[in-house]
Amino acid sequence: MKKANILYLLTAILLTSSCSTDFLNTKSQTEIMAEDIWKEKSLAEAYMYDIYFAFQDAGFTEELQASACDEAMFTHGREFPETNAGAVTDVNLGWFSKTQSGHQWQRLYLNIRSCNDFIENLDNATFAEDARVQLKGEAYFLRAYFLHRLTRAFGGVPIQLRVTQLTDDPESFLIPRSSYTDCIKQVLSDIDNAAEYLKDRTFANTQKGRATLAAVKALRVRVLTDVASDLHDQPTASAKSSLLGSYAHPELLFYTEGSRTERWQAAKAAAKDLLDNPMGHAIPTYGGSGLSTEEKAQAIWKFFLTESADNIFSRYFIDTKDESGTKMPIFNGPSGYHAWGGNTPIQDLVDAYAMEDGSKFNWNDPQHAAAPYSNREPRFYATIMYDGMQWIQRPSDFAAIEPTGKIQTGYYQLDPSITDDSKFFPGMDTRAGGGENWNATYTGYYLKKYINPADGDHRNKINAIFPFIRLSEIYFDYIEACIELGELDEAKKYLNEYRANVNLPAITTNDQNELRKIYQNERRLEFTYEEIRYWDVRRWMIAPELPGLNSLKGIRVTATLKPSIGARSKYDADPTVWDMHYKVIDLNNEGRQFVDKCYYLPMMRNECNSNPNLIQNPGYGE
């Protein structure tokens, strides 16, 4: 009986197979095969979106690049103290080893491989040509973007232009570092190809967040500006840093083609090309002329919360998705609003903002020192939260304690008999205050730029846009090139147009060095918290002399009762009751110092062990 059942089963199988051979098809019904990507536009686009996702939360992560330079301090420490102390090594990149930093070697090369995949296969794709052209242009653009990011962090790196497979000869993976010059040539070649494939792509006819011709041209300007800068000119860099000057492999750090004048001319020409034809993009006027300081500050603050023609290449976040980019208000808002106070402005940044009349802020000026938050330029009020600033109503539980909605980062005398300011009443947003004080600022400030709590609650997610490249950057690159070429009148023309848009008077100096310093400060303030300053201080090679990279300072704010004023039950910032006092203080949370090896990051030791052809960067035990 058992034998008969088996024969019956085999017969049934044979009869079934005579009608269909599907069971012989081993193709997965639940997974997409690699070859299918090039048959369907939707699959290819999904693959491309995955490459774009390499940008992840862009500049809106919990831990911001601003805290790795002289813009901010990360309240919660983590890897930033060692990073900012110059303690980065080939086995410990500190913060730069994290995904948030955007510097991960392995991740960048993984995405370059994906770009190579597109470039190799799109010509044989079977979907519509217009989609193939756009995707190929994007692949070239993104490969250029990622390779350029690698050169910024490491100098010359291995150039991999094909799709590698696990079955490849192991020796083929042991690619040595190419020279910095060759890497830049490859980046520019990819940019040229991207420009050709994306020549009809504008902000108006392209999906948000995807590359356009303007983005390609803007990347070219950024690359050429880097190339022309001090860090990549061997004589200049060697004079400024003995470590770089004595490096045995200068070809990995320096650009060797053309004179510096020719390099700056190339950067200037590329910038002017885009400025003359911005393809629908525009420089912001921040509300135009005729605005008061308060109105201008409000216009600047609102500008960074919404879409703008200034944004050339951006990452978009929507509040229905659980992404870090939607959480800037809770990541960086004041502790007295149930927020985490993460990346707080340091005193050096605060002091960089000018007075309302354009003069420098100066702690040695008694009027400035007595009221450091009065009569400052509009960008200060658009960017910095400071003690006494009017903000939004606090959540109901904290509003019961502090109902005014003013930022409280100071310590306030409530009883005239208590004169020791260490015993003064702590403000709601201090580390001893009534808010979530474990999240409170050490520096005495909070970030206002990009912070716009949805429905008045920092805990709610928001829609947000992080700009990777703005037309304003190209505008500034043009000014910089003009300064370095000695074309000071042209530089001042453009710089003063910008300054007029932020209610500042025109610059009149004819001294190149002075104009350069003014420009560098203007650029610092315009692009605060936009992941530009970190690179600027390196390519200018000014990091060793910057206070905010070699020390860490904040503010101690106290309020004392005026004579004859009796005890008060709570602090309400009434200027007729309290006198304000401000003292710049040293913070010991970080031992900041810039060391010359930190102009570049090291090759990770595990990468060097895997590829003995990799040469280590200077200062890391090469």
Secondary structure, DSSP 8 states (H G I E B T S, - for coil): -HHHHHHHHHHHHHHHHHH--GGG----SSS--GGGGGT-HHHHHHHHHHHHGGGTTTT-SSS-GGGGTTTEEETT-TTHHHHHTT--BTTB-GGGGSGGGT--HHHHHHHHHHHHHHHHHGGG--S-HHHHHHHHHHHHHHHHHHHHHHHHHHSS-----S---TTS-GGGG------HHHHHHHHHHHHHHHHHHTTT--TTTS-TTS--HHHHHHHHHHHHHHHHSGGG-HHHHHHH-HHHHT-S-GGGT---SS-HHHHHHHHHHHHHHHHH--TT-----TT-SS--HHHHHHHHHHHTTS--TTEEEEEEE-TTS--GGG-HHHHHS-GGGT----EEE-HHHHHHS-BTTS----TTSHHHHH-TTSSB-HHHHHHEE-TT-B-----HHHHTT--S-B---SEE---TT---GGGSEE-TTSTTSSS-GGG--SSS-EE-TT---GGG-TTS---EEEEEEEHHHHHHHHHHHHHHTT-HHHHHHHHHHHHHHTT--------HHHHHHHHHHHHHHHTTTSS-HHHHHHHTT-GGG-HHHH--EEEEEEEEE-TT----SS----TTTEEEEEEEEE--S------GGGGS----HHHHHH-TT----TTS--
